[in-house]
Each structure stands twice: as C-alpha cells, then as structure tokens.
C-alpha cells in the first residue's frame, strides 16, 4: 500500500521551509518590539469553546471542524457491543419472513425487538456521552487565547496583555490554491480594560511593520466597523427585512442566512447576488454614536501613522465574536483566496466565555501559507545552499578538516563535509555543481603549515589562510558571497558585455548605472578592501575583518531596503 498525505494537508520541505522559518522568526522579532510574548496553545480544545465563541451558525463550526469524542466512541466497548447487536438483528431479518408461518414470524420479530432494544440501550449511552464530550482540532486560536486568559487570571497581569501565537489550524474546507485543511497562522491578541481606537491602530501598525520587514509588497488594508450590541441588532433586522423582499433572487445559502445570520449574506461571492447586495443598507449609516466615534477615531489614528486603507462596508468577517473594528489584508498573486490576514475587535468574548466583563480584545491572524505563496510569487526565496564545502585529501587531514568545520559552524556558517577523501579537482567539481560559493581544501601540506586553502569558485581565486583566523575569514567570505549573489541579481537588469564579470567589474558597472545608493557602495568597497588584502595574504587583524563583515551587512540591508522583495533578504545579524 502506498501512503500519501491526506487531501488538503501537505508537507513543507526544504528549501521552502527555510522561508517559513525566516518569516516566523521575523514575526517573533517584530511582535517582541511591540511588547508581545508568545503563547503556546493546545492543538485541541473542547468543541463547546468554538461553538460558543466562533458561533454555532458559522461555516467553521457548522461544517468545518474535525471533532471526535473523548474517549473516541469507536473504541468504546458499549458502542461496539450495541453495534454488534444491531448487526445480529439485520441477519435475523434476512430469512424471508413472508414465506414463514405466523408463529415463526412472531418469534423472529420478538427476538429482533429484543436485540434492537439491547443494541439501542448499549449504543445510546455511548453516543450521548460522546456528544457531551466532544473535542475539536482548533480551527482558529482567538477562542483558545481567551480561554487561557480567563483560566490563568491574566486580567490581574499588567494591562494590556499582549500575546502572539504561531502554529497549525484545521478546517475541513474544499482544498484549492491557498486553502488547505491544515493551514498555519501567525496571530496576535491584545486584551485588557481599554477599547481605545489607538490600540486598534497600533495592532494594525504592528502587522504592517511585520509585512514591511519581510518585504511583502502590494498588500491592501480594508477596514470596517460592524457596530456593537446596541446598534447592530437593529441593523441586522433592517437587513433581514430588505433581504426578505428579494428572497427569491438569492441562492440557497443566502436564503438560509436570512434567518440564521443575515450579515453573512454580505460575504457572498455569487456574481448574480452582487447587484442585490450593492443596494442593501450600509452598516455605517446605522452605527450608534459611540461606535461611530470609535470608527472615526480609528481612521484618524491610522492617518496619524500614515497607514493607507480602503473602507469596505461589506467586511463583516465569518466569525461571530467580532464587534466594531474589523479588518482584512489582501495580497497579490493569490487568486481567489487573496485574504492574507483577518482580524478585528471582540469586546464581549471574554465575558461570554465566563471572564471579567470589563475585558476588551482585539487581534488578527495571518494565513502563513498564503503569505509564503505571495512572497514566492514576488520572487523571494531563502538560499539553502551551504556556504562552505570542506574537502579533505587524505586520512591524515580528515581530523583537521573536521575541527575546522566545527569552528566555522560555530561562527554560523553552513559547512558541508564529504564522507570520503577527494582530490582537489573532484572537490571543486562537486562544490561547483552544488553552487557552493567557497571550497576549502585541506591536505597534509596544509595541516603541517597550520593553514587551509580557500577557493572562491566564482572568481577562480585561490589563497591560503591561517587556521587561527578561520571564524573571521569564514564569515567575511560568506558575506562576500552574499554580496556577490545580490549584485549579480541586480545586474540582470542591465545589459552587460560579459556574461560573468568579476566582482569588481560588477560593482563598477552598477555604480555607473546609479543603481547603488551612496552608503551601500561605500560599505561594499570598505568590505572588499579588507577582503582583497586577505586574498593577497596580507596581514589583516581580526577587528578589521569583523568591521568588514559589519559593512557588508549594512550594504545588504541597504540593498534590501532599496530593492525590496526582488533581492534575497539580508541575513539576521
Ligand atoms: P480568519 O479570517 O478565519 O480569522 O483567518 C485568518 C487568516 O487565516 C485568513 O485571512 C487566511 O489568510 C488564513 N486562512 C483561513 N482559512 C484558511 C485555509 N483553509 N487555508 C489557508 N489559510 C487560511 C481568524 O482565524 C481569527 N481568529 C483572526 C483573529 C484573531 N481575529 C481576532 N484575533
């Protein structure tokens, strides 16, 4: 039997997983600078938690959760015994009753009734117990965060409490590009006594700071206010009234929602319903004074931060706990599933789940799968090529190569060391084939002289370095390789005479074209000057080499700022 991942569930493999790690790491770093701490939540919770918070009538709770009884009903002996009784009953009915005499028929029916009752009694208790003890894989995490907030008495912590989470969620949706049954979210929640619109704006600001850090381009922020328990019920009734008038023109889903949740009709994507929805009353015209002021202040706070947004009166979101602010962010390259993030305010949720009434909340969740798709669409990738290929020529140099590899790994470089000796030609061939920019070769001669040979594959340059300087030289070489890779990528935009110009020609050409900001050019040249001295075996001290690495890092950061997603992200310092 050939096993395959279940429909809608997938493996994330290297090198793509490197981009996932980079993105999640950036979220951790950016969120930490806004004072958020990580909360690690359970993957499953009582089903009731989601029913109560996300809402009984929502798609998520109504048809998309993966639920099971605890303990699982199929391993309950009472259930199995009941099932066996019912099965026996089916067999008992098998003889053709019609051809039997009255007496035998009565006998079989009485017997069958007995079995049926026994089966029913045995199964009934298991099924009823199972229904009372359902657990579900989490379809989202806001409910869990609020459960944890109440359970751990976080209302006594200094407020507001700021939490973020990273991890998988589960929804049984129809799989397509950007929509999976196991998908991943990066989310954040802010809970506390204040519902100041400045907090809403800061949450959005943090989200956009994260998108900027990872160079997501072309994202659009949509905002709306859906009122609160004072003004929304009247709007919902008005909407219901208007929808009743056009009921016949609506699809089956929207017709059902007129009764269950008319707001969700605004979410409809059916083309034939669009002109009808366009004529429905807008919630903005029905907000109470307090909600209107809250929304106006939110817009003012966004403007203060120079955050651009579009208002979308149909943005009601598919979860019941929202009130007032709702927002969504779309990103390019995703087709129909283009919402890369959704969020909003949920002031009544803590109280609904049994916590203090005074606690308010706001947050968002980013769909990591979609975020990665959009970044890949922009050409962003994280290199997974090793930095150094550490070849050894014979048994006597293996030990030295191994210890040099550990020193370089200690300095943060990715080192590949082959399991068998190679001659220099084989070593360079292999490094070239795998696109590894630096090859180090160690043989008996090197071991006795306390040096190692370095070959820069793109420059066809070779030189020797002292083992004691290995970490600094290794780092310098890796940054040089990164700079080179980045400049070659940029140079693709200009026609050049040579296919593979040397590093210095490449640099001059980009400078001539005014493609490098002044500070970037300055920092690259500073780093290269030290590098050239190293390559010519001149005396260079460790401080000089470390300063050169810092210059290279500044240059890479500058390039990344200027050219955004089109060039590789600079390494973390
Ligand atoms: P949501 O809009 O249901 O909100 O999900 C947030 C994001 O998760 C979506 O914008 C989308 O990017 C991603 N997502 C949802 N379903 C899938 C799927 N099947 N496949 C791939 N990506 C998906 C929430 O979950 C709320 N808890 C957000 C929140 C936090 N509101 C306040 N705090």
Boltz pocket constraint, residues with backbone or C-beta under 6 A from the ligand:
constraints:
  - pocket:
      binder: B
      contacts: [[A, 139], [A, 140], [A, 141], [A, 142], [A, 171], [A, 173], [A, 178], [A, 179], [A, 180], [A, 181], [A, 183], [A, 184], [A, 185], [A, 187], [A, 188], [A, 189], [A, 319], [A, 329], [A, 339], [A, 340], [A, 341], [A, 342], [A, 343], [A, 344], [A, 345], [A, 362], [A, 363], [A, 364], [A, 365], [A, 366], [A, 367], [A, 368], [A, 369], [A, 370]]
      max_distance: 6.0
